């Protein structure tokens, strides 16, 4: 089994749309949506839920009102201003970082730290294979642990099913969730767009892939919206030694596929963007080598 990860230095480049299209083209694979902060691959692949699991991560302060004297020590020491001094201390859950200072210094021992459920993760069946995905709770922080969990579960399922490929829709940016999604992959496809900000963030995520010694290639989405900037990105790729393996044109068929909630090759198999994605898929698998 080989792992292919799609990343973008910024959000909104079309990474998930291209992942959904590749899901309809790559045979014998398992999919993982590691963009758990704003997971949306399920909107394209229409998953049928098979299993749901809780994700517990981190701790949160809990106040025993019967023991709290309202002295205000906890509120004075909390640098996140997560505690309000009243008759008994009141916790602001979304502000609490679970550092434990309040629990350690409370003179009445009225504060303890409890584990918190930060989200849920799912195993689902789709028309294009098994998918593992997740949903963070409201206001919960994604440190990369949920990303690692989703990816690990997807890899185990792929092994069990004898899949040839693990197709991973990664998070945007270059932070901890991106680094977690990059672990163990065989190839990273970097999706960018013909804008100055797209080029800037492509440089950052390309440097991240280079730092972790992960082979990478570039796809310019909607390249024909600004050919001059697309040419600039192409020259930049040549300069830093990144292969350009895809150029997808702007195509209203993509919007149609998203409205219908189906992958592009299923919705419009003859559309120009579909032909470009099919060529991208061929070159991508060729570059990765046989599983």
C-alpha positions in Angstrom: 0.0 0.0 0.0 1.2 3.5 -0.9 0.0 6.7 0.6 -0.8 9.8 -1.4 -1.5 13.1 0.5 -3.0 16.2 -1.0 -1.9 19.5 0.7 -2.2 23.2 0.0 -0.4 26.1 1.6 -3.7 27.9 1.9 -7.4 27.1 2.1 -9.7 27.3 -0.9 -7.4 26.0 -3.6 -9.7 23.1 -4.6 -7.8 20.4 -2.7 -10.9 18.5 -1.5 -12.6 18.8 -4.9 -9.5 17.2 -6.5 -9.3 14.6 -3.8 -12.9 13.6 -4.5 -12.2 13.4 -8.2 -9.2 11.3 -7.7 -11.3 9.0 -5.4 -13.4 8.2 -8.4 -10.4 7.4 -10.6 -7.9 5.6 -8.4 -8.7 1.9 -8.0 -8.6 -0.2 -4.8 -8.0 2.5 -2.3 -9.1 3.7 1.2 -9.7 7.4 1.8 -9.0 9.6 4.8 -10.2 13.1 5.4 -7.6 14.6 7.6 -8.9 18.2 7.3 -10.7 17.6 10.6 -11.1 21.3 11.4 -13.4 21.7 8.4 -14.0 18.3 7.0 -16.0 18.3 3.8 -14.9 15.4 1.6 -18.1 13.7 2.8 -20.1 16.3 0.8 -18.7 14.9 -2.4 -18.5 11.1 -1.6 -21.9 10.7 0.2 -20.7 8.3 2.9 -22.9 5.7 4.5 -22.0 5.5 8.2 -20.6 2.2 9.4 -19.2 3.1 12.8 -18.9 6.2 15.0 -16.4 6.7 17.8 -15.7 9.3 20.4 -12.5 11.3 20.4 -11.2 12.2 23.9 -8.3 14.6 24.0 -7.0 17.1 26.6 -8.4 18.1 29.9 -10.7 20.9 31.3 -11.1 22.4 34.7 -14.2 21.4 36.7 -15.3 23.3 39.8 -17.0 21.8 42.8 -19.3 24.6 43.9 -19.8 23.0 47.3 -16.1 23.4 48.2 -15.4 26.7 46.4 -15.1 29.7 48.8 -15.1 32.3 46.0 -11.6 33.6 47.1 -10.7 34.4 43.5 -7.2 32.8 43.6 -7.9 30.8 40.5 -9.2 33.8 38.5 -6.1 35.8 39.5 -3.7 33.1 38.3 -5.4 32.1 35.1 -3.6 33.8 32.2 -6.3 32.7 29.8 -9.0 34.5 31.8 -11.1 31.3 31.8 -12.4 31.8 35.3 -14.7 34.5 36.6 -14.6 35.3 40.3 -18.2 35.2 41.7 -19.8 33.8 44.8 -18.3 30.6 43.5 -15.8 30.6 40.6 -17.3 30.2 37.2 -15.5 28.5 34.3 -15.6 29.8 30.7 -15.1 26.4 28.9 -14.0 27.8 25.5 -11.3 29.8 27.2 -9.9 27.0 29.3 -6.6 25.5 28.0 -6.4 22.7 30.7 -3.1 23.9 32.0 -4.0 23.0 35.6 -2.7 26.0 37.4 -6.1 26.7 39.0 -6.4 23.1 40.3 -2.8 23.2 41.7 -3.2 26.5 43.6 -6.9 26.3 44.7 -6.7 26.6 48.5 -9.9 24.6 48.9 -9.1 21.9 46.5 -12.3 22.7 44.7 -11.0 22.4 41.1 -10.0 19.2 39.4 -9.1 18.4 35.8 -11.3 16.1 33.8 -10.9 14.5 30.4 -13.0 16.1 27.7 -14.6 14.7 24.5 -13.2 16.9 21.7 -15.0 15.3 18.7 -16.0 12.1 16.9 -14.5 10.1 14.1 -16.3 7.8 11.7 -15.8 4.9 9.4 -18.0 5.1 6.4 -18.7 3.3 3.1 -18.9 5.2 -0.2 -19.4 4.2 -3.8 -15.7 4.6 -4.3 -14.4 2.8 -1.2 -14.0 3.0 2.5 -13.5 6.4 4.1 -12.3 7.5 7.6 -13.3 11.0 8.6 -14.0 13.1 11.7 -15.7 16.1 13.2 -14.2 18.3 15.9 -16.4 19.6 18.6 -17.3 23.3 18.6 -14.4 25.4 19.8 -12.1 22.4 20.2 -8.5 22.8 19.2 -6.9 20.5 16.6 -3.4 19.7 17.8 -2.8 17.0 15.2 -3.9 14.1 17.5 -7.2 13.6 15.7 -5.4 13.8 12.3 -3.0 11.1 13.4 -5.9 9.0 14.7 -7.9 9.3 11.4 -4.9 8.5 9.3 -3.8 5.6 11.5 -7.3 4.0 11.4 -7.5 4.5 7.6 -4.1 2.8 7.1 -5.1 -0.1 9.3 -8.3 -0.5 7.2 -6.4 -0.3 4.0 -4.1 -3.1 5.2 -7.0 -5.2 6.3 -8.8 -4.8 2.9 -5.6 -5.3 0.9 -6.0 -1.8 -0.7 -3.2 -0.6 -3.0 -3.6 3.1 -2.1 -4.4 5.3 0.8 -5.7 8.7 -0.5 -5.5 11.4 2.1 -7.2 14.8 2.0 -4.9 16.9 4.2 -5.4 20.2 6.1 -4.4 23.5 4.7 -1.4 25.5 5.9 1.9 24.3 7.5 1.0 23.7 11.1 0.8 20.7 13.4 -2.2 19.0 11.7 -0.3 19.2 8.3 2.8 17.7 9.8 0.7 14.9 11.4 -0.9 14.1 8.1 2.5 14.0 6.3 3.8 11.2 8.5 4.5 8.0 6.5 3.2 9.2 3.1 4.9 8.2 -0.2 4.0 11.3 -2.2 2.6 14.7 -1.5 0.5 16.5 -4.2 0.6 20.3 -3.6 -2.5 22.1 -4.9 -2.1 25.8 -5.6 -3.9 28.5 -7.6 -2.6 31.2 -9.9 -2.4 34.0 -7.4 0.4 35.7 -5.5 -0.8 34.4 -2.2 -1.1 30.9 -3.8 2.5 31.1 -4.8 3.7 32.4 -1.5 1.9 29.6 0.5 3.1 27.0 -2.1 6.7 27.9 -1.2 6.0 27.4 2.5 4.4 24.0 2.2 7.0 22.8 -0.4 9.7 23.7 2.1 7.9 21.7 4.7 7.8 18.6 2.4 11.4 19.1 1.7 12.3 19.4 5.4 10.6 16.0 6.0 12.1 14.5 2.9 8.8 13.6 1.4 8.6 13.5 -2.5 6.2 16.2 -3.8 4.7 17.5 -7.0 2.5 20.5 -7.9 -0.9 20.9 -9.5 -2.1 24.3 -10.5 -5.9 24.5 -10.2 -7.9 26.9 -12.4 -4.6 27.8 -14.1 -6.2 29.6 -17.0 -7.8 32.3 -14.7 -4.4 34.0 -14.8 -1.9 32.4 -17.2 0.9 34.8 -16.3 0.9 33.8 -12.7 0.6 30.2 -13.7 3.7 30.6 -15.8 5.4 32.3 -12.8 4.5 29.3 -10.6 5.8 26.9 -13.3 9.2 28.7 -13.3 9.2 28.7 -9.5 8.7 24.9 -9.6 11.6 24.5 -12.0 13.8 26.7 -9.9 13.2 24.7 -6.6 13.1 21.3 -8.3 9.4 20.5 -7.9 7.7 18.6 -10.8 4.6 20.2 -12.2 2.3 17.2 -12.8 -1.1 18.9 -13.3 -2.8 22.0 -14.7 -6.6 22.0 -14.3 -8.6 24.6 -16.2 -11.5 26.6 -14.8 -14.6 24.7 -15.6 -18.3 25.2 -14.6 -18.6 21.4 -14.6 -16.8 21.5 -11.3 -19.4 23.7 -9.7 -22.1 21.4 -11.1 -20.5 18.4 -9.6 -20.3 20.1 -6.2 -24.0 21.2 -6.4 -24.9 17.6 -7.1 -22.6 16.2 -4.4 -20.8 13.7 -6.6 -17.2 13.5 -7.8 -16.4 15.4 -11.0 -15.6 12.3 -13.2 -19.0 10.8 -12.2 -20.9 14.0 -12.9 -19.2 15.2 -16.1 -16.9 12.5 -17.5 -16.2 14.4 -20.7 -15.6 17.9 -19.2 -12.2 19.6 -19.8 -11.5 19.6 -16.0 -12.3 15.9 -15.9 -9.8 15.2 -18.7 -7.2 17.3 -16.8 -7.8 15.4 -13.6 -7.6 12.1 -15.4 -4.2 13.0 -16.8 -3.1 14.2 -13.3 -4.2 10.9 -11.9 -2.2 9.0 -14.5 1.0 11.0 -13.9 0.5 10.9 -10.1 0.3 7.1 -10.0 3.1 6.8 -12.5 5.3 9.0 -10.3 4.4 7.0 -7.1 5.2 3.7 -8.8 3.3 0.4 -8.5 2.0 -0.4 -5.0 
